[in-house]
Amino acid sequence: MPGIGVSLVLFAVGAILNWGVTMGPYQHGFNINNVGVILMIVAAVGLVLSLLFWMPMTMRRRRSTTYRDGAGYVHSEDVGTY
């Protein structure tokens, strides 16, 4: 699941930029702390989307029941997901 790993790396970089870098109060222009917050938001959204995409594939499995009737025929019946 590469999406989860990329999301965690982006979140870590965003956290470092937000809390690990200090700036003076009178600096103008580029605010590195806002970049950190934006990266953390993008990472959180990416993580949630990755989990939503991969979870149904791993959790959803088809179940079927196979039985023989009295005449010797084999029948298979789909009973849904679990």
Distance bins in CASP14 RR format, pairs under 12 A and 6 or more apart:
PFRMAT RR
TARGET T0000
AUTHOR 0000-0000-0000
RMODE 2
METHOD distances of the structure
MODEL  1
1 7 0 0 0 0 1 0 0 0 0 0 0
1 8 0 0 0 0 0 1 0 0 0 0 0
1 46 0 0 0 0 0 1 0 0 0 0 0
1 47 0 0 0 0 0 1 0 0 0 0 0
1 49 0 0 0 0 0 1 0 0 0 0 0
1 50 1 0 0 1 0 0 0 0 0 0 0
1 51 0 0 0 0 1 0 0 0 0 0 0
1 52 0 0 0 0 0 1 0 0 0 0 0
1 53 0 0 0 0 1 0 0 0 0 0 0
1 54 1 0 1 0 0 0 0 0 0 0 0
1 55 0 0 0 0 0 1 0 0 0 0 0
1 57 0 0 0 0 0 1 0 0 0 0 0
1 58 0 0 0 0 1 0 0 0 0 0 0
2 8 0 0 0 0 0 1 0 0 0 0 0
2 9 0 0 0 0 0 1 0 0 0 0 0
2 46 0 0 0 0 0 1 0 0 0 0 0
2 47 0 0 0 0 0 1 0 0 0 0 0
2 50 0 0 0 0 1 0 0 0 0 0 0
2 53 0 0 0 0 0 1 0 0 0 0 0
2 54 0 0 0 0 0 1 0 0 0 0 0
3 9 0 0 0 0 1 0 0 0 0 0 0
3 10 0 0 0 0 1 0 0 0 0 0 0
3 11 0 0 0 0 0 1 0 0 0 0 0
3 43 0 0 0 0 1 0 0 0 0 0 0
3 45 0 0 0 0 0 1 0 0 0 0 0
3 46 1 0 0 1 0 0 0 0 0 0 0
3 47 1 0 0 1 0 0 0 0 0 0 0
3 48 0 0 0 0 0 1 0 0 0 0 0
3 49 0 0 0 0 1 0 0 0 0 0 0
3 50 1 0 1 0 0 0 0 0 0 0 0
3 51 0 0 0 0 1 0 0 0 0 0 0
3 52 0 0 0 0 0 1 0 0 0 0 0
3 53 0 0 0 0 1 0 0 0 0 0 0
3 54 0 0 0 0 1 0 0 0 0 0 0
4 10 0 0 0 0 0 1 0 0 0 0 0
4 11 0 0 0 0 0 1 0 0 0 0 0
4 43 0 0 0 0 0 1 0 0 0 0 0
4 44 0 0 0 0 0 1 0 0 0 0 0
4 46 0 0 0 0 1 0 0 0 0 0 0
4 47 1 0 0 1 0 0 0 0 0 0 0
4 48 0 0 0 0 0 1 0 0 0 0 0
4 49 0 0 0 0 0 1 0 0 0 0 0
4 50 1 0 1 0 0 0 0 0 0 0 0
4 51 1 0 0 1 0 0 0 0 0 0 0
4 52 0 0 0 0 0 1 0 0 0 0 0
4 53 0 0 0 0 0 1 0 0 0 0 0
4 54 1 0 0 1 0 0 0 0 0 0 0
4 55 0 0 0 0 0 1 0 0 0 0 0
5 11 0 0 0 0 1 0 0 0 0 0 0
5 12 0 0 0 0 1 0 0 0 0 0 0
5 43 0 0 0 0 1 0 0 0 0 0 0
5 46 0 0 0 0 1 0 0 0 0 0 0
5 47 0 0 0 0 1 0 0 0 0 0 0
5 50 0 0 0 0 1 0 0 0 0 0 0
5 51 0 0 0 0 0 1 0 0 0 0 0
5 54 0 0 0 0 0 1 0 0 0 0 0
6 12 0 0 0 0 0 1 0 0 0 0 0
6 13 0 0 0 0 0 1 0 0 0 0 0
6 39 0 0 0 0 0 1 0 0 0 0 0
6 42 0 0 0 0 0 1 0 0 0 0 0
6 43 0 0 0 0 1 0 0 0 0 0 0
6 45 0 0 0 0 0 1 0 0 0 0 0
6 46 1 0 0 1 0 0 0 0 0 0 0
6 47 0 0 0 0 1 0 0 0 0 0 0
6 49 0 0 0 0 0 1 0 0 0 0 0
6 50 0 0 0 0 1 0 0 0 0 0 0
7 13 0 0 0 0 0 1 0 0 0 0 0
7 14 0 0 0 0 0 1 0 0 0 0 0
7 39 0 0 0 0 0 1 0 0 0 0 0
7 40 0 0 0 0 0 1 0 0 0 0 0
7 41 0 0 0 0 0 1 0 0 0 0 0
7 42 0 0 0 0 1 0 0 0 0 0 0
7 43 1 0 1 0 0 0 0 0 0 0 0
7 44 1 0 0 1 0 0 0 0 0 0 0
7 45 0 0 0 0 1 0 0 0 0 0 0
7 46 1 0 1 0 0 0 0 0 0 0 0
7 47 1 1 0 0 0 0 0 0 0 0 0
7 48 0 0 0 0 1 0 0 0 0 0 0
7 49 0 0 0 0 1 0 0 0 0 0 0
7 50 1 0 0 1 0 0 0 0 0 0 0
7 51 0 0 0 0 1 0 0 0 0 0 0
7 53 0 0 0 0 0 1 0 0 0 0 0
7 54 0 0 0 0 0 1 0 0 0 0 0
8 14 0 0 0 0 0 1 0 0 0 0 0
8 15 0 0 0 0 0 1 0 0 0 0 0
8 39 0 0 0 0 0 1 0 0 0 0 0
8 40 0 0 0 0 0 1 0 0 0 0 0
8 43 1 0 0 1 0 0 0 0 0 0 0
8 44 0 0 0 0 0 1 0 0 0 0 0
8 46 0 0 0 0 0 1 0 0 0 0 0
8 47 1 0 0 1 0 0 0 0 0 0 0
8 50 0 0 0 0 0 1 0 0 0 0 0
8 51 0 0 0 0 0 1 0 0 0 0 0
9 15 0 0 0 0 0 1 0 0 0 0 0
9 16 0 0 0 0 0 1 0 0 0 0 0
9 39 0 0 0 0 1 0 0 0 0 0 0
9 40 0 0 0 0 0 1 0 0 0 0 0
9 42 0 0 0 0 0 1 0 0 0 0 0
9 43 1 0 0 1 0 0 0 0 0 0 0
9 46 0 0 0 0 0 1 0 0 0 0 0
9 47 0 0 0 0 0 1 0 0 0 0 0
10 16 0 0 0 0 0 1 0 0 0 0 0
10 17 0 0 0 0 0 1 0 0 0 0 0
10 35 0 0 0 0 0 1 0 0 0 0 0
10 36 0 0 0 0 1 0 0 0 0 0 0
10 38 0 0 0 0 1 0 0 0 0 0 0
10 39 1 0 1 0 0 0 0 0 0 0 0
10 40 1 0 0 1 0 0 0 0 0 0 0
10 41 0 0 0 0 1 0 0 0 0 0 0
10 42 1 0 0 1 0 0 0 0 0 0 0
10 43 1 1 0 0 0 0 0 0 0 0 0
10 44 0 0 0 0 1 0 0 0 0 0 0
10 45 0 0 0 0 1 0 0 0 0 0 0
10 46 0 0 0 0 1 0 0 0 0 0 0
10 47 0 0 0 0 1 0 0 0 0 0 0
10 50 0 0 0 0 0 1 0 0 0 0 0
11 17 0 0 0 0 0 1 0 0 0 0 0
11 18 0 0 0 0 0 1 0 0 0 0 0
11 36 0 0 0 0 1 0 0 0 0 0 0
11 37 0 0 0 0 0 1 0 0 0 0 0
11 38 0 0 0 0 0 1 0 0 0 0 0
11 39 1 0 0 1 0 0 0 0 0 0 0
11 40 1 0 1 0 0 0 0 0 0 0 0
11 41 0 0 0 0 1 0 0 0 0 0 0
11 42 0 0 0 0 1 0 0 0 0 0 0
11 43 1 1 0 0 0 0 0 0 0 0 0
11 44 1 0 0 1 0 0 0 0 0 0 0
11 45 0 0 0 0 0 1 0 0 0 0 0
11 46 0 0 0 0 1 0 0 0 0 0 0
11 47 1 0 0 1 0 0 0 0 0 0 0
11 48 0 0 0 0 0 1 0 0 0 0 0
12 18 0 0 0 0 0 1 0 0 0 0 0
12 19 0 0 0 0 0 1 0 0 0 0 0
12 20 0 0 0 0 0 1 0 0 0 0 0
12 36 0 0 0 0 0 1 0 0 0 0 0
12 39 0 0 0 0 1 0 0 0 0 0 0
12 40 0 0 0 0 1 0 0 0 0 0 0
12 43 0 0 0 0 1 0 0 0 0 0 0
12 47 0 0 0 0 0 1 0 0 0 0 0
13 19 0 0 0 0 0 1 0 0 0 0 0
13 20 0 0 0 0 0 1 0 0 0 0 0
13 21 0 0 0 0 0 1 0 0 0 0 0
13 32 0 0 0 0 0 1 0 0 0 0 0
13 35 0 0 0 0 1 0 0 0 0 0 0
13 36 1 0 0 1 0 0 0 0 0 0 0
13 37 0 0 0 0 0 1 0 0 0 0 0
13 38 0 0 0 0 0 1 0 0 0 0 0
13 39 1 0 1 0 0 0 0 0 0 0 0
13 40 0 0 0 0 1 0 0 0 0 0 0
13 42 0 0 0 0 0 1 0 0 0 0 0
13 43 0 0 0 0 1 0 0 0 0 0 0
14 20 0 0 0 0 1 0 0 0 0 0 0
14 21 0 0 0 0 1 0 0 0 0 0 0
14 32 0 0 0 0 1 0 0 0 0 0 0
14 33 0 0 0 0 1 0 0 0 0 0 0
14 34 0 0 0 0 0 1 0 0 0 0 0
14 35 1 0 0 1 0 0 0 0 0 0 0
14 36 1 1 0 0 0 0 0 0 0 0 0
14 37 1 0 0 1 0 0 0 0 0 0 0
14 38 0 0 0 0 1 0 0 0 0 0 0
14 39 1 1 0 0 0 0 0 0 0 0 0
14 40 1 0 1 0 0 0 0 0 0 0 0
14 41 0 0 0 0 1 0 0 0 0 0 0
14 42 0 0 0 0 1 0 0 0 0 0 0
14 43 1 0 0 1 0 0 0 0 0 0 0
14 44 0 0 0 0 0 1 0 0 0 0 0
15 21 0 0 0 0 0 1 0 0 0 0 0
15 33 0 0 0 0 0 1 0 0 0 0 0
15 35 0 0 0 0 0 1 0 0 0 0 0
15 36 1 0 0 1 0 0 0 0 0 0 0
15 37 0 0 0 0 1 0 0 0 0 0 0
15 39 0 0 0 0 1 0 0 0 0 0 0
15 40 1 0 0 1 0 0 0 0 0 0 0
15 41 0 0 0 0 0 1 0 0 0 0 0
15 43 0 0 0 0 1 0 0 0 0 0 0
15 44 0 0 0 0 0 1 0 0 0 0 0
16 22 0 0 0 0 0 1 0 0 0 0 0
16 32 0 0 0 0 1 0 0 0 0 0 0
16 33 0 0 0 0 0 1 0 0 0 0 0
16 35 0 0 0 0 0 1 0 0 0 0 0
16 36 1 0 0 1 0 0 0 0 0 0 0
16 39 0 0 0 0 1 0 0 0 0 0 0
16 40 0 0 0 0 0 1 0 0 0 0 0
17 23 0 0 0 0 0 1 0 0 0 0 0
17 30 0 0 0 0 0 1 0 0 0 0 0
17 31 0 0 0 0 0 1 0 0 0 0 0
17 32 1 0 1 0 0 0 0 0 0 0 0
17 33 1 0 0 1 0 0 0 0 0 0 0
17 34 0 0 0 0 1 0 0 0 0 0 0
17 35 1 0 1 0 0 0 0 0 0 0 0
17 36 1 1 0 0 0 0 0 0 0 0 0
17 37 0 0 0 0 1 0 0 0 0 0 0
17 38 0 0 0 0 1 0 0 0 0 0 0
17 39 1 0 0 1 0 0 0 0 0 0 0
17 40 0 0 0 0 1 0 0 0 0 0 0
17 43 0 0 0 0 0 1 0 0 0 0 0
18 31 0 0 0 0 0 1 0 0 0 0 0
18 32 0 0 0 0 1 0 0 0 0 0 0
18 33 1 0 1 0 0 0 0 0 0 0 0
18 34 0 0 0 0 1 0 0 0 0 0 0
18 35 0 0 0 0 1 0 0 0 0 0 0
18 36 1 0 1 0 0 0 0 0 0 0 0
18 37 1 0 1 0 0 0 0 0 0 0 0
18 38 0 0 0 0 1 0 0 0 0 0 0
18 39 0 0 0 0 1 0 0 0 0 0 0
18 40 1 0 0 1 0 0 0 0 0 0 0
18 41 0 0 0 0 0 1 0 0 0 0 0
18 43 0 0 0 0 0 1 0 0 0 0 0
19 32 0 0 0 0 0 1 0 0 0 0 0
19 33 0 0 0 0 1 0 0 0 0 0 0
19 36 0 0 0 0 1 0 0 0 0 0 0
19 37 0 0 0 0 0 1 0 0 0 0 0
19 40 0 0 0 0 0 1 0 0 0 0 0
20 32 0 0 0 0 1 0 0 0 0 0 0
20 33 0 0 0 0 1 0 0 0 0 0 0
20 36 0 0 0 0 1 0 0 0 0 0 0
21 27 0 0 0 0 0 1 0 0 0 0 0
21 30 0 0 0 0 0 1 0 0 0 0 0
21 31 0 0 0 0 0 1 0 0 0 0 0
21 32 1 0 1 0 0 0 0 0 0 0 0
21 33 1 0 0 1 0 0 0 0 0 0 0
21 34 0 0 0 0 0 1 0 0 0 0 0
21 35 0 0 0 0 1 0 0 0 0 0 0
21 36 0 0 0 0 1 0 0 0 0 0 0
22 32 0 0 0 0 1 0 0 0 0 0 0
22 33 0 0 0 0 1 0 0 0 0 0 0
23 29 0 0 0 0 0 1 0 0 0 0 0
23 30 0 0 0 0 1 0 0 0 0 0 0
23 31 1 0 0 1 0 0 0 0 0 0 0
23 32 1 0 0 1 0 0 0 0 0 0 0
23 33 1 0 0 1 0 0 0 0 0 0 0
23 34 0 0 0 0 0 1 0 0 0 0 0
23 35 0 0 0 0 0 1 0 0 0 0 0
24 31 0 0 0 0 0 1 0 0 0 0 0
24 32 0 0 0 0 0 1 0 0 0 0 0
24 33 0 0 0 0 0 1 0 0 0 0 0
25 31 0 0 0 0 0 1 0 0 0 0 0
25 33 0 0 0 0 0 1 0 0 0 0 0
27 33 0 0 0 0 0 1 0 0 0 0 0
29 35 0 0 0 0 0 1 0 0 0 0 0
30 36 0 0 0 0 0 1 0 0 0 0 0
31 37 0 0 0 0 1 0 0 0 0 0 0
31 38 0 0 0 0 0 1 0 0 0 0 0
32 38 0 0 0 0 0 1 0 0 0 0 0
32 39 0 0 0 0 0 1 0 0 0 0 0
33 39 0 0 0 0 0 1 0 0 0 0 0
33 40 0 0 0 0 0 1 0 0 0 0 0
34 40 0 0 0 0 0 1 0 0 0 0 0
34 41 0 0 0 0 0 1 0 0 0 0 0
35 41 0 0 0 0 0 1 0 0 0 0 0
35 42 0 0 0 0 0 1 0 0 0 0 0
36 42 0 0 0 0 1 0 0 0 0 0 0
36 43 0 0 0 0 1 0 0 0 0 0 0
36 44 0 0 0 0 0 1 0 0 0 0 0
37 43 0 0 0 0 0 1 0 0 0 0 0
37 44 0 0 0 0 0 1 0 0 0 0 0
38 44 0 0 0 0 0 1 0 0 0 0 0
38 45 0 0 0 0 0 1 0 0 0 0 0
39 45 0 0 0 0 0 1 0 0 0 0 0
39 46 0 0 0 0 0 1 0 0 0 0 0
40 46 0 0 0 0 0 1 0 0 0 0 0
40 47 0 0 0 0 0 1 0 0 0 0 0
41 47 0 0 0 0 0 1 0 0 0 0 0
41 48 0 0 0 0 0 1 0 0 0 0 0
42 48 0 0 0 0 0 1 0 0 0 0 0
42 49 0 0 0 0 0 1 0 0 0 0 0
43 49 0 0 0 0 0 1 0 0 0 0 0
43 50 0 0 0 0 0 1 0 0 0 0 0
44 50 0 0 0 0 0 1 0 0 0 0 0
44 51 0 0 0 0 0 1 0 0 0 0 0
45 51 0 0 0 0 0 1 0 0 0 0 0
45 52 0 0 0 0 0 1 0 0 0 0 0
46 52 0 0 0 0 1 0 0 0 0 0 0
46 53 0 0 0 0 1 0 0 0 0 0 0
46 54 0 0 0 0 0 1 0 0 0 0 0
47 53 0 0 0 0 0 1 0 0 0 0 0
47 54 0 0 0 0 0 1 0 0 0 0 0
48 54 0 0 0 0 0 1 0 0 0 0 0
48 55 0 0 0 0 0 1 0 0 0 0 0
49 55 0 0 0 0 0 1 0 0 0 0 0
50 57 0 0 0 0 0 1 0 0 0 0 0
51 57 0 0 0 0 0 1 0 0 0 0 0
51 58 0 0 0 0 0 1 0 0 0 0 0
51 59 0 0 0 0 0 1 0 0 0 0 0
52 58 0 0 0 0 0 1 0 0 0 0 0
52 59 0 0 0 0 0 1 0 0 0 0 0
53 59 0 0 0 0 0 1 0 0 0 0 0
54 60 0 0 0 0 0 1 0 0 0 0 0
56 81 0 0 0 0 1 0 0 0 0 0 0
57 81 0 0 0 0 0 1 0 0 0 0 0
59 81 0 0 0 0 1 0 0 0 0 0 0
59 82 0 0 0 0 1 0 0 0 0 0 0
60 80 0 0 0 0 1 0 0 0 0 0 0
60 81 1 0 1 0 0 0 0 0 0 0 0
60 82 0 0 0 0 1 0 0 0 0 0 0
61 78 0 0 0 0 0 1 0 0 0 0 0
61 79 0 0 0 0 0 1 0 0 0 0 0
61 80 0 0 0 0 1 0 0 0 0 0 0
61 81 1 0 0 1 0 0 0 0 0 0 0
61 82 1 0 0 1 0 0 0 0 0 0 0
62 76 0 0 0 0 0 1 0 0 0 0 0
62 77 0 0 0 0 0 1 0 0 0 0 0
62 78 1 0 0 1 0 0 0 0 0 0 0
62 79 0 0 0 0 1 0 0 0 0 0 0
62 80 1 0 0 1 0 0 0 0 0 0 0
62 81 1 0 0 1 0 0 0 0 0 0 0
62 82 0 0 0 0 1 0 0 0 0 0 0
63 76 0 0 0 0 0 1 0 0 0 0 0
63 77 0 0 0 0 1 0 0 0 0 0 0
63 78 1 0 0 1 0 0 0 0 0 0 0
63 79 1 0 1 0 0 0 0 0 0 0 0
63 80 1 0 1 0 0 0 0 0 0 0 0
63 81 1 0 0 1 0 0 0 0 0 0 0
63 82 1 0 0 1 0 0 0 0 0 0 0
64 74 0 0 0 0 0 1 0 0 0 0 0
64 75 0 0 0 0 0 1 0 0 0 0 0
64 76 1 0 1 0 0 0 0 0 0 0 0
64 77 1 0 0 1 0 0 0 0 0 0 0
64 78 1 0 1 0 0 0 0 0 0 0 0
64 79 1 0 0 1 0 0 0 0 0 0 0
64 80 0 0 0 0 1 0 0 0 0 0 0
64 81 0 0 0 0 0 1 0 0 0 0 0
64 82 0 0 0 0 0 1 0 0 0 0 0
65 74 0 0 0 0 0 1 0 0 0 0 0
65 75 0 0 0 0 1 0 0 0 0 0 0
65 76 1 0 0 1 0 0 0 0 0 0 0
65 77 1 0 1 0 0 0 0 0 0 0 0
65 78 0 0 0 0 1 0 0 0 0 0 0
65 79 1 0 1 0 0 0 0 0 0 0 0
65 80 0 0 0 0 0 1 0 0 0 0 0
66 73 0 0 0 0 0 1 0 0 0 0 0
66 74 1 0 0 1 0 0 0 0 0 0 0
66 75 1 0 0 1 0 0 0 0 0 0 0
66 76 1 0 1 0 0 0 0 0 0 0 0
66 77 1 0 0 1 0 0 0 0 0 0 0
66 78 0 0 0 0 0 1 0 0 0 0 0
66 79 0 0 0 0 0 1 0 0 0 0 0
67 73 0 0 0 0 1 0 0 0 0 0 0
67 74 1 0 0 1 0 0 0 0 0 0 0
67 75 1 0 1 0 0 0 0 0 0 0 0
67 76 0 0 0 0 1 0 0 0 0 0 0
67 77 1 0 0 1 0 0 0 0 0 0 0
67 79 0 0 0 0 0 1 0 0 0 0 0
68 74 1 0 1 0 0 0 0 0 0 0 0
68 75 1 0 0 1 0 0 0 0 0 0 0
68 76 0 0 0 0 0 1 0 0 0 0 0
69 75 1 0 0 1 0 0 0 0 0 0 0
69 76 0 0 0 0 0 1 0 0 0 0 0
69 77 0 0 0 0 0 1 0 0 0 0 0
END
